[in-house]
Amino acid sequence: MRTPANIAGHPIHPMLVTIPIGLWVFSLVCDLIAMRSADAATWNVVALYALIGGIIGALAAALPGLIDLLSLRDKAIKKTALVHMAINLTVVALYVVNAWLRVGQDATAGGTPFILSLIAVAMLVVSGWLGGKMVYLAGVGVSPEAAAATPEAADVKRQQERHA
């Protein structure tokens, strides 16, 4: 089921989500380094810029994701996509609060921003699992010709028939 937000048949949303995921995980790594570093202030600044870049990247990925969501017809897949979207929007909100708490903060590693990062990354894992479920089990964003040529195509079709 090819999605409408694509470039040359390649879905845009999965291309773009790697940016915020990578930046947010890197921000968490910077926090961990800051806790052990003699120069915590520098690592806190790097973490702040990484999470702000992740917010911008997530907003860029949200538009093609929304276009893809609106094109879904299967109710079970659409329900999964809505939960995926809700989790991602919550993660973005957590990172906006996280950035707001960090701006103007002194060079102390840990605390509420760190806990928010841990919660948000855990939520990203769940959201990523749901995104993978839509792609690998339901074939969202997969060309029908390519999906039909795989041995798993029969399994995918049975899964879709069960949810119909």
C-alpha positions as CSV (number, residue, x, y, z in Angstrom):
1,M,0.0,0.0,0.0
2,R,2.0,2.9,-1.3
3,T,1.5,6.1,0.6
4,P,0.9,9.5,-1.2
5,A,3.8,11.3,0.5
6,N,6.7,9.8,-1.4
7,I,9.6,10.7,-3.6
8,A,10.1,8.4,-6.6
9,G,8.1,5.7,-4.8
10,H,10.0,6.1,-1.5
11,P,7.9,7.2,1.5
12,I,9.1,10.5,3.0
13,H,8.0,10.1,6.6
14,P,10.4,7.2,7.4
15,M,13.2,9.1,5.7
16,L,12.7,12.1,7.9
17,V,12.0,10.5,11.3
18,T,15.6,9.3,11.6
19,I,16.7,13.0,12.1
20,P,14.7,13.7,15.3
21,I,15.3,10.1,16.7
22,G,19.0,10.4,16.2
23,L,19.2,13.9,17.7
24,W,17.1,13.0,20.7
25,V,19.1,9.9,21.5
26,F,22.3,11.9,21.0
27,S,20.9,14.6,23.4
28,L,20.3,11.9,26.0
29,V,23.9,10.6,25.5
30,C,25.2,14.2,26.0
31,D,23.3,14.3,29.3
32,L,24.9,11.1,30.4
33,I,28.3,12.4,29.4
34,A,27.6,15.7,31.2
35,M,27.0,13.8,34.4
36,R,30.5,12.4,34.3
37,S,32.3,15.3,32.6
38,A,34.5,18.0,34.1
39,D,32.9,20.3,31.5
40,A,29.2,19.6,32.1
41,A,28.2,23.1,30.7
42,T,29.4,22.3,27.2
43,W,27.7,19.0,27.1
44,N,24.4,20.5,28.4
45,V,24.6,23.1,25.6
46,V,25.2,20.4,23.0
47,A,22.2,18.4,24.4
48,L,20.0,21.5,24.2
49,Y,20.9,22.1,20.6
50,A,20.4,18.5,19.7
51,L,17.0,18.3,21.2
52,I,15.9,21.6,19.5
53,G,17.1,20.2,16.2
54,G,15.1,17.1,17.0
55,I,12.0,19.2,17.6
56,I,12.4,20.9,14.2
57,G,13.1,17.5,12.5
58,A,10.0,16.0,14.1
59,L,7.8,18.8,12.9
60,A,9.2,18.3,9.4
61,A,8.5,14.6,9.5
62,A,5.0,15.2,10.9
63,L,3.5,16.6,7.7
64,P,4.2,13.6,5.4
65,G,3.2,11.4,8.3
66,L,-0.1,13.1,8.5
67,I,-0.6,12.9,4.7
68,D,0.1,9.2,4.9
69,L,-2.3,8.8,7.9
70,L,-5.1,10.5,6.0
71,S,-4.7,8.1,3.1
72,L,-5.2,5.0,5.2
73,R,-8.5,3.1,4.7
74,D,-8.1,0.0,6.9
75,K,-9.6,0.8,10.3
76,A,-7.2,-1.3,12.3
77,I,-4.2,0.2,10.6
78,K,-5.6,3.7,11.0
79,K,-6.1,3.0,14.7
80,T,-2.5,2.0,15.1
81,A,-1.4,5.1,13.1
82,L,-3.4,7.4,15.4
83,V,-1.8,5.9,18.5
84,H,1.6,6.2,16.8
85,M,0.8,9.9,16.0
86,A,-0.4,10.6,19.5
87,I,2.7,9.2,21.1
88,N,4.9,11.2,18.7
89,L,3.1,14.4,19.4
90,T,3.4,13.8,23.2
91,V,7.2,13.2,22.7
92,V,7.5,16.5,20.8
93,A,5.6,18.3,23.6
94,L,7.9,16.7,26.2
95,Y,11.0,17.9,24.3
96,V,9.5,21.4,24.0
97,V,9.1,21.5,27.8
98,N,12.5,19.9,28.1
99,A,14.1,22.7,26.0
100,W,12.2,25.4,27.8
101,L,13.5,24.0,31.2
102,R,17.1,24.0,29.8
103,V,17.2,27.5,28.4
104,G,18.9,29.7,30.9
105,Q,19.6,26.8,33.2
106,D,23.1,26.7,34.9
107,A,25.4,23.8,34.1
108,T,23.8,21.1,36.2
109,A,23.4,17.7,34.6
110,G,20.4,15.6,35.5
111,G,17.2,16.6,37.1
112,T,13.8,17.1,35.4
113,P,15.2,17.6,31.9
114,F,17.1,14.3,32.1
115,I,14.1,12.5,33.3
116,L,11.9,14.0,30.5
117,S,14.5,12.8,28.0
118,L,14.4,9.2,29.5
119,I,10.6,9.1,29.3
120,A,10.5,10.6,25.8
121,V,13.1,8.1,24.4
122,A,11.2,5.2,26.0
123,M,8.0,6.5,24.3
124,L,10.0,6.7,21.0
125,V,10.7,3.0,21.3
126,V,7.0,2.2,21.6
127,S,6.2,4.6,18.7
128,G,8.9,3.1,16.6
129,W,7.5,-0.4,17.3
130,L,4.1,0.7,16.1
131,G,5.6,2.3,13.0
132,G,7.4,-0.9,12.3
133,K,4.1,-2.9,12.8
134,M,2.4,-0.7,10.2
135,V,5.2,-1.2,7.7
136,Y,6.2,-4.8,8.2
137,L,2.8,-6.4,9.1
138,A,0.4,-4.1,7.2
139,G,2.6,-3.1,4.3
140,V,2.1,0.7,4.8
141,G,4.5,2.6,2.5
142,V,5.4,-0.6,0.7
143,S,4.9,-0.9,-3.1
144,P,2.3,-3.6,-3.8
145,E,4.5,-5.1,-6.5
146,A,7.4,-5.5,-4.0
147,A,5.2,-6.8,-1.2
148,A,3.6,-9.4,-3.5
149,A,7.0,-10.7,-4.5
150,T,8.1,-11.7,-1.0
151,P,7.4,-15.0,0.8
152,E,5.9,-13.0,3.7
153,A,3.2,-11.6,1.4
154,A,0.8,-14.4,2.3
155,D,1.3,-13.8,6.0
156,V,0.7,-10.0,5.6
157,K,-2.5,-10.7,3.6
158,R,-3.8,-13.0,6.3
159,Q,-3.0,-10.4,9.0
160,Q,-4.9,-7.7,7.0
161,E,-7.9,-10.0,6.5
162,R,-8.0,-10.8,10.2
163,H,-8.2,-7.1,11.0
164,A,-10.8,-6.3,8.4
